[in-house]
């Protein structure tokens, strides 16, 4: 599995790098707080929404702490064969702690 740190993700966002960021938490959690540019695709909705996920570029997925993202990672690797797939290490909780403490996680 490939992981990316909060700092690396922030650099990617700040540089305008072309990638897809997916929040796999439930939609109500996304509404309260999410990382800029993230698309909400809850884990349980993934099978019906695979067409929304690009498989031709970099994709970063995150959940609250990063552990549930490992299941999503394996699923997406199997179904879409994404070559450049990453998990946000520590999830949005770690991102909020390291990058934006004002986030209501």
C-alpha positions in Angstrom: 0.0 0.0 0.0 1.1 3.5 -0.7 0.7 6.2 1.9 1.0 10.0 1.8 1.5 12.3 4.7 -0.6 15.3 5.6 2.4 17.6 4.7 2.7 15.9 1.3 -1.0 16.3 0.6 -0.9 19.9 1.5 2.0 20.5 -0.9 0.0 18.8 -3.6 -3.0 21.0 -2.9 -1.0 24.2 -2.8 0.9 23.4 -6.0 -2.3 22.8 -7.9 -1.2 19.3 -8.8 -3.8 17.4 -10.8 -5.1 14.5 -8.7 -8.4 13.2 -7.3 -9.0 13.4 -3.5 -11.8 11.1 -2.2 -13.4 11.3 1.3 -14.7 7.8 2.0 -16.5 8.8 5.3 -20.3 9.0 5.5 -21.8 12.0 3.8 -22.9 13.6 7.0 -19.3 13.7 8.2 -18.2 15.2 4.9 -20.7 18.0 5.2 -19.4 18.9 8.7 -15.7 18.9 7.6 -13.6 17.8 4.6 -10.3 18.7 2.9 -10.6 21.2 0.1 -11.3 19.7 -3.3 -12.3 16.3 -1.9 -15.2 14.5 -3.4 -17.5 12.6 -1.1 -17.8 8.9 -2.0 -18.7 7.0 1.1 -17.2 3.5 1.4 -20.5 1.7 1.2 -21.4 3.6 -2.0 -18.2 2.7 -3.8 -19.5 -0.3 -5.8 -22.2 1.9 -7.5 -20.0 4.9 -8.0 -16.8 3.5 -9.5 -17.4 5.4 -12.7 -16.7 8.7 -10.7 -13.2 7.6 -9.8 -10.4 8.2 -12.3 -8.0 5.4 -13.0 -5.7 7.3 -15.2 -4.0 9.6 -12.7 -3.1 10.0 -9.0 -5.9 9.3 -6.5 -5.7 10.0 -2.7 -8.3 8.5 -0.4 -9.0 9.3 3.2 -11.3 8.4 6.1 -11.2 9.6 9.7 -8.0 7.8 11.0 -6.7 6.1 7.9 -7.6 2.5 8.9 -10.8 2.0 6.9 -9.0 3.4 3.9 -6.9 0.3 3.7 -10.1 -1.7 2.7 -11.0 0.9 0.1 -7.4 0.8 -1.2 -7.6 -2.9 -1.8 -11.0 -2.7 -3.3 -10.0 0.1 -5.8 -6.8 -1.6 -6.7 -8.7 -4.8 -7.5 -11.6 -3.2 -9.4 -10.0 -0.2 -11.2 -6.3 -1.2 -11.3 -5.4 2.3 -10.3 -1.6 2.6 -10.5 -1.1 5.8 -8.5 -3.3 5.2 -5.5 -2.5 6.6 -2.0 -4.0 6.6 1.5 -3.7 9.7 3.6 -1.7 8.5 6.6 -3.7 9.1 9.8 -6.8 10.3 7.8 -8.5 13.6 8.1 -7.8 13.6 11.9 -4.1 13.7 11.3 -4.5 16.3 8.6 -6.5 18.5 10.9 -3.9 18.1 13.6 -0.9 18.8 11.4 -2.3 21.3 8.8 -5.5 22.9 9.9 -6.4 22.6 13.7 -9.6 24.6 13.1 -11.2 21.7 11.3 -14.1 20.3 13.4 -13.1 16.6 13.1 
